[in-house]
Amino acid sequence: MNRDPFPKPFSCKERPHISYPCTWLYKVIGSNEEALRRAIQVVCGKTNPQISKSHTSSGGKYCSLNVEVPVENDEMRLNYYTNLTNHAAVKVVL
């Protein structure tokens, strides 16, 4: 039996199964913590997101916040991601 010693990478064609409703975690990165908190409230405020500080860069230029928000379906989850990504105060959403 010829076994490949290295596992195959996850295929982007495979979608993970997500059971809805569930709580989804986003990591939101920007340069101003208060502006990030306001952006999260604008985008996710109706669902009462739980926001916690994650990290601040060593130079203090960037900070990241963890955002836990309930989502009902794929559309809602992806809309939060898109709206956070497009907000002026947000640099990156993971």
C-alpha positions, -999 to 999 in steps of 0.1 A, spaced: 0 0 0 15 33 -11 5 58 17 13 95 13 31 106 45 16 141 42 -21 147 46 -40 163 18 -49 199 23 -85 208 30 -103 213 -2 -120 246 -7 -147 227 -26 -158 211 7 -181 232 28 -181 225 65 -214 215 80 -227 242 104 -257 235 126 -279 266 129 -288 284 150 -254 288 167 -230 314 181 -204 325 157 -170 341 166 -154 368 145 -120 384 152 -122 421 142 -90 440 137 -85 478 134 -65 507 147 -90 522 172 -107 500 198 -136 524 204 -143 528 167 -142 490 163 -167 486 192 -190 512 175 -187 494 142 -196 461 157 -227 476 174 -238 492 141 -235 459 123 -245 434 149 -263 455 175 -297 439 171 -284 405 182 -266 418 214 -230 407 204 -206 398 232 -174 418 226 -141 410 243 -106 424 238 -83 399 222 -49 415 215 -31 448 210 0 449 188 33 456 205 35 491 190 -1 498 199 -10 505 163 -36 477 160 -60 459 183 -83 430 179 -117 422 194 -135 389 196 -172 392 187 -196 364 196 -229 368 179 -259 344 174 -266 335 138 -296 318 124 -283 307 90 -255 311 64 -269 343 50 -269 360 84 -234 348 91 -220 360 58 -238 393 60 -222 401 93 -188 392 78 -194 413 47 -207 443 66 -179 442 92 -153 439 64 -168 469 46 -169 492 76 -143 520 75 -131 513 111 -123 477 103 -90 465 87 -95 427 88 -122 403 99 -113 366 106 
